[in-house]
Structure formats: C-alpha cells, structure tokens
Amino acid sequence: MRSISTALLLCVVARPLRAQGAPPQVAADQPYTMEYYYKVQWGHQQEFLQLFLKNHYPLLKKGVESGRILSVKIETPANHMTEDGRWDYRVTIRFKNSTVATTVNPQEESWISQLWSDQETYKREEQRRFEILLAHWDLPVTDITPSKK
C-alpha cells in the first residue's frame, strides 16, 4: 500500500514539474523558428550591421528564394538594456522545417561564390564582422499561442 501511495505522490508532484519544461518542438515537417542574437563591441554596432547586410543577408535572401527559409526578420531593441542582458541585433529566421534549420546548407559554398566574385574581400569582411562581435547565441523558439476557437 505504501508503494502505491508513493507512486501516486510522485505522479502528482512530477506533473507540474513537467509543465515547467520547454514546450515541445513542432513536427518535423512544420516550419521551425530560430532567433539569432548578436552582441557587438560598443561603438561598432553600425559597422557590424553594414557588414552583416553586405555579406550575410544576401545568403539569407538566397535561402528564401530556394524555399529553405520562409522568412527573415532583423530587429534591434528600442531602449538600452543592462550590459549582461544586452543584445544589439536579433535575426529571426523561420525555416521550412527543423531538418533544414539544423543541417548545413549544401548550396552555401556555391552561393558564396556566385554572390561575391572577390572572395578575399568577402573573407576579410566576414573576419572583421566576427572580430567586433562580443557574443552570439541561437535560440530555437516555439509558438505556443492558443488557437482561436
């Protein structure tokens, strides 16, 4: 009897703990959203954005054209944050599905060759973009908005 009571108690206690975890990811064939955060050295935000728009955004647009990516949104906060929580740019990408989001794009190298004939300048500018970057993190997000019934 005591083991049954213990098992029931564990079920009751474990259920709320499970509810506090991360929401489930979408099915493999559903759109998958990732947020990419960039924290840049003070005074270099505009330089980073210019390099990003010149050397990375065209790749993202090619991803949209190919159907791998459904949408791209670039945002910056309107107000200041504390230094430990600061980010300068957030890029939200909605991928076709989770597989596309989490695997290497086999076309990327050919797209880079197509888009930038001067590979040395491209590589140097990409190196600079990462030199002025203090932090970068990726965050998969799941829309849990209740459906309208």
Sequence and secondary structure as in RCSB ss.txt:
>XXXX:A:sequence
MRSISTALLLCVVARPLRAQGAPPQVAADQPYTMEYYYKVQWGHQQEFLQLFLKNHYPLLKKGVESGRILSVKIE
TPANHMTEDGRWDYRVTIRFKNSTVATTVNPQEESWISQLWSDQETYKREEQRRFEILLAHWDLPVTDITPSKK
>XXXX:A:secstr
 HHHHHHHHHHHHHHHHHHTS      TTS EEEEEEEEE TT HHHHHHHHHHHTHHHHHHHHHHTSEEEEEEE
  SS   GGG  SEEEEEEESSHHHHHS  TTHHHHHHHH S HHHHHHHHHHHHHTEEEEEEEEE        
